[in-house]
Amino acid sequence: MIGYCEAVLTSVGCRFVLDVQAPTFATLLVEPHSSEIERVVSDLMVCSTGVETEPFVDGFGNRCRRVSMPAGTVELEYMASVEVSDEVDPADESAQQLAPAEIPNRALPLLLPSRYCESDLLADEAWKLFGDIEPCWSQVQAIVDWVHENVEFDYARSSTSHTAVSVLQNRVGVCRDFTHVAIALCRALNIPARYVFGYLPDIDVPDPGTPMDFCAWMEVLLGGCWYTFDVRNNQRRKGRTVIGRGRDAADVAMVTSYGLAPLLEMQVTAEKALHTASIHADATIS
């Protein structure tokens, strides 16, 4: 568990209701990342009758499940109690960018373009906007500031087909879009950056007055350490629980179905826990 500072117990989870047209296989990614497992106090996966699940860990360390679903209305629900730090995201404003020759092998792919982060197409723009800034924490923060100020947040005008390039053209999106743009700009400047999504409770921040949702942010390699940058909120926050890491959102879809299974309902929970629940099992609901 967390030993270097006071811990806060949070309740996190989600519920999906799917209209499964025929027996369908899917993968599910909603459980805390393998790097977070020691902070999980208890958890529970609940599925409709007839649903079979099998856990596995993918190449990014994400804790996923293979899911076999019968035809009909299917409910998938996950809930957990997770200990999080009572401190905001760590920062080191003196952290320097690594020279390309110093970047670890495992991070080199995070310099390359990916499906939603076309860093090659944004290279000229990145160097024009940020090339004169010292290659350190300040350069990354300048990228975050610029995207935060120049892209409008709007659920209604977002699309899962938007990429970093199209978001910059339209200047609108949601947290995943803000994150894709910042990642692409970082990679264009030879800064390894990866896409992250997870649970983010509203701890010590004003209630936004909107339903809870999953949150996306990026992690950037500076000075040999990975640091969190939240482009949508542009502030260090408390209570993040990572679910998935990847090159971009294509690597960390919550539900990937290999057949028709339209989403009917989705609910997300991320909040301070009122009490500790004694749960650690798989279960079935009728």
N, C-alpha and C positions, 0 to 999 in steps of 0.2 A: 504494500500500500504506500501512500504518500507519507514520507517520513521527514522531509526537509522543511515542511511548513504545515500550518493547520489545514485539515481537510474538510471539505463540505460534501455531504451526501446528497446526490441528485437522483431523481427518478427520470429515466429516459425510456423511449420506446416509440412504437408506431403500430398502426393497424391498416391493412389493405383489404378491400373487398373487391374481388375480381369476378367478372362474368365469363367463365371458362366455357368456350363453345364446344369443345370436345376434349377427351383426355389429353393433357398437355404437360410437357416438361418445362421447367423454368429454373432459373437460378435466383437466389435471394441474397441481398447484401444489406443488412440492417444491424448486425451485431458489432460491438466494439472491436476495433482492429487488434491484431495479435499483440501489438506493442502496448495495448491498454489493458490486457487481460488481468494483470495483477490488481487493477483498481476496481474490477467488477466484484461487488460484494455478493450479489445474487442476481439470477436472471431466469427468464421463463419464455419459451416459445410455445404458442398456442395455435393450433391449426384446425380447420374443419375436418369432420369425419371423412376418412378416405384419403387424406393427404399424407404423403410419405416424404420425409426429409432426411438428408444425409449431409453432415457438415464436411467442409473441405477448406483448405487455405490456398489461395491463388498465388501467382508469382510475385504479387506486390505485398504479400503478407496479410491480405484481406481475408477475414473469416466469413466465408460464404456458405450457402446451403444449396444442394441439389434438391429440387422440389418436384414431385410427381403429383399432379392434380387431376381429380375426376371432373367430368362435365358438371356444370351447374354453378351456383354462387359459392365462391370459395373465400373464406376469411383466413388471413395470415396475421398474427399479432405477436409482437415481441415487446417484453418489458424487462427493465433491469434497474438495479440500484448500483450506482457507480460513485466512487469517491473521486472528487476533483480538488485541485488546489484552490485555496482561498486567495491566491495571488493572480494578478493579470498575466497575460502571455509574456514570457521572458523576452528581453530585448538587450542588445549590445550595440549601441550607436557607434562604437569604435571598430566594429567588425569590418574586415576588408574582403573584397572579392578575391577569390582564388584565380590565379592565372590558369588558362586552359590546361597546361601541362601538369598542374598540381591537383586537378579535379580527380577524385577517386573513380575507378572504373565503373562502379555501380551507378554513379551520377551522370556519366557521360551521355547516356540516352536522353537525359532530361535537358540537354542543350539542343535537341533536334526538333524539327517541326512535328506536330501530331495532328490528328484529325480536326480538332477544334482550335488548335493553337498554331496558326501558320506563321511561325516566327520568320521564315525565309521571306514571306511576302511583306512583312512589316519591318524588315531590317533597316531600310532607308529612313523610315519614319522614326524608328527607335533611336538611331544615331543622331538624327536631326534634333529630336526633342531632348535627349538625355546624354548624348555623347560627350558633352563638355563638363559633365558632373564627375567628380572623383569616383572611381569604381569601388564603392563601399556601401555601407548601410544607407547613407544619404541618397545614393542613386536609386536604390530600390524604393525608398520612401517617396522620392520624387515621382517615380512611376505610379505608385499607389495613389498619391495625392492627385495626380493628373487624371487617372482613370476615374477616381471617385468624383472628381469635379466635372468631368466631361461626358459621363454616361449617366443617363437618367434611369432611376429604378422604376419599373412599371411591369407588373405581372401581366397586364392585359396585352401588352405589345411584345412580349417575349415569345420565343419559339425554340423548340429543341433542335431545330436545324441551324440556328445561328452559330456562327464561328467568330473568332476574334476579329477577322476582317469585316464580316457583315455587321457585327456589333458596332465597330468603329464607324462604319458607313451610316448606320441608323442612329447611333448615339443613345441607345436604349436597351435595357435588359434587366435580368435578375442577378442574384449573387453569382451563379455559375458563369454568366456572361462577363461580369466585372472581372472574375477570376481568370477566365480564359484570356482576356485582353492583357492583363498584367503579366501572366505567365509568358505569353508570346513575346511581349516587349522585353522581359528579362532574358529570355533565351536568345533573342536577337543580339543582346549585349554580352553574350557568353556567361550568363548567370544561370546555373541550374535551378529550375523551379518545377515543383510538382503540384498537382491538383489534389485537394483534400476536401472531403465532406464529412459531416457528422452532426452531432447534437450540440446545440448552443443555447443554454438557458439564459433568461434575462435576469442575471444576477448583478445587482448594483447599477442597473441602467433603467431608464424609463420604460414602462410597458408600451410597446409600439401600437397596441390596440388592434393587432391583426392576428389571425390564427397562427399557431406555432407551425414551423416548417423545418425541414432539413436546411442546413447552412453549408455553403461552400466557401473555402478560403484557399490560400496557397502557402506552401512552405518553400523557403529559398535557402540555398546553401551559401553561407558567408562565413569566412574564417574557420571552416571545418565543421560548423554546426548548422543544423536546420532551424530556421526561425519562422514563426507564424506571422503572416501579413494578411489581414482581413480587409480586402479591397472594398467590399460593399459597405461595411461599417466604418472603416478607417479609424479603428481604435483598438487598443489592447483590451481584451475581455477576460472574464473569469468563466471557468466551468466547461471548456470544450471537451467533448469526448469524440475522438476520431473514429469513424466507421471505415472509411476507405481512402486509399491513396492510389494515384495513378498518373499517367501522362496528361490526361484530361478526363472530362466527364464520361467519355466512351468506355473507360476502363472500370468505372465504378457505378454502373446503373443499379438502382435499388432492386428492381425486378426486371429480369430479361426472360421473356416467354418465347418458346419456340412453337408458337401456335396462337390462335386468337384467344386473348384473355383481356378484354378491355377493363380498365380501372374504373370502378363505380364509386368508391370512396377511399379517402386517405386521411388519416389523423396522425399527428406527430406530437409527442410529449417530451419536454425537456424543462425541468424545473427543480428547485430545491425540494428534497424529500421531506415529508412531514413525519415519516417514521421509517424504520428499516423493515422490509418484508423478508420473511424467511422462505425464499423460493430458489430452487435450482433444479430444474427438470424440464423435460419436454412434456407437453400435455395435448389433449385433443378435446375440441368442443363439438357438440352435436349440432 
